[in-house]
Amino acid sequence: MDPQLRYSEDDMKEFETIISEKLTNSKKELAYIRESLSRKNDHGTDLTGSGYLSLEDGAETAEKEHLNQMASRLQKFTAQLELAMIRIKNGTYGVCIETGKLIPKERLRAVPHTQHTIEAKLGK
């Protein structure tokens, strides 16, 4: 008996729904972070006292750095989800790029953008 080489159309629809929801959420979160960053860069005219800047500058810089790191991770995650959608469209989704075996459904539900079985990921 041949092992299954691809997931069924129904399975692919399930995965597409999961990815679509995660993609929508990550894009919303990324937009929110970008908006937060743009507000942080616009102090307006009410911050004219130099005492404010000297006390808050370090904390504000750290927060901006943290938001930039979060935005960077979200951009990467969003790109990975978009590539997963392409793999669904071209029929290669769910197949490990190392082993050629199907990635278990449980793993794809938890990490829908993965391209590796857990064994391949761990180098076994």
N, C-alpha and C positions, 0 to 999 in steps of 0.2 A: 504494500500500500504506500503510495507516494505521500510524503508529508505535505501539509498545506503550504503553498508558496505565497499566497496572497489572502488578505482578509476579504470577506464578502462585501457586497455593496451596502448591506445594512450596517455592518461593522464600520465601514468607511464613513457612512452618514453620521453615526454616533461620534466618531473621532472628529469629524468636521465640525459638529455642533460644539464639542468640548473646546476645540481650538478656536473656533469663532468667538465663543464667550470669553475665553482668556484673552484673545486679541483685542476685543472691544474694551475689556477692563484695563488692560495694560496701556492702551492708547489714551483712555480717559485719565488714568493715573499719571501718565507722562505729560499730558496737557496741563494737569493740575500743578505738577512740579515745575514745569516751565513757567507757568503763570506766577507761581510763588517766587521763582528766581527773578522774574522781571520786576515784581513788586519790591524785592529786596534791593534791586539796583536803582530804584526810583525813590529817593528819600524826600523829594519835594523841597519846600523851603522852610519847613519847621525845624530842621536840624542845624541850626546856625551856631549853636554853642559848641566850642571845641571840646569841652568836658565830656559831652555825650559821646563823641567819636572816640576819644581816648579810652573810655570805659567799656564801650560796647563793640569796638572794632574787632577785637579778637574773637568774641563769641559769634559775631555776625559772619566773620570770615570762615569760621569752623562750620557754621550752619550752611553757608553757601557751598562749601566743599562737600559736605554730606549730601546736600540736594543734588549737586552735580554728579556725584558718584551714583546716587539712586537713579538719576535720569539716564546715565550711561548704561547701567545694568538693565533698565527697562527698555532702552533702545535695542540692546543686544537680544533680549528676550523677545521683543516684538518682531525683530528680524527673523529669529529662529522660528517663531510661530508662523510667520508669512511663508518661510521656506517649507514648513511642514504642510501648509495648505497647497503649495505647488506639488509636493510629493503625493498628496491625495489625488490631485487632478491628473497627474501623470501615472498613477498606479504603483508607485514605488514606496508609498507610506507603509510603515510597520515592518519593513524588512531591514535587518541589521546590515550595515554597510561593511562590517568586518566578517561576519559568518555567513550571511545570506539567509539566515533563519528568521522566522517570524519573531518579532519582539512580543512577549506576552501582553495580553490586553490590559492586565492590571498595571503593568509598567507604563503603557501608553496612556492609560487614564490618569496616572499620577504625574507623568512627565511626557506630555503629548508631543513635544518637539524632539524627543530623543531619536537617535539613529542607531543606537546600540542596545543589544541585549545586556543584561546586568553582567553576564559572564565576560562578554567582550569588553565592557567598560572596566571591569576589574582585572582584565588581562589574563583570564584563565583559559 
